[in-house]
Amino acid sequence: MGLLIGATPLYGLHLVLVMGVCLPLKLDVPLAYLAANISNPFVAPFLLLAEIETGAMARAGVWRDLSAEAVRQSGPAPYLADVVVGTLAFAPALALVGGAATYGAAALAQRLRRPRGAKA
């Protein structure tokens, strides 16, 4: 849940969103908030780029031109639409991949801690 929320470009609202989703579902709020911090200043530009390009592919079937001249000519509206559409596709995909990796790592760690010869 944290990766899903953290991949959204709603900077400054991630803690509120994590608490609003995780408390009613009785999920681990600190762990989800830790995962939501994927949108830190070092990673957020790449997330935003992935969302813009995913949205552009979903909406128009082409990669978006991100040059300064192209942005000046088209204005911000197409890019905002790409971010919205791209986030709706990219954030759940990132959350599924992250969740599967976490589950796999936890299962492997549990298997490695089990004494030899012990049954599952």
Buried (B, 14 or more C-beta within 10 A) or exposed (E): BBBBBBBBBEEEEBBEBBEEBBEEEEEEBEBBBEBBEBBEEEEBEEBBEBBBBBBBBBBEEEEBEEEEEEBEEEEEEBBEBBBBBBBBBBBEBBBEEBBEEEEEEEEEEEEEEEEEEEEE
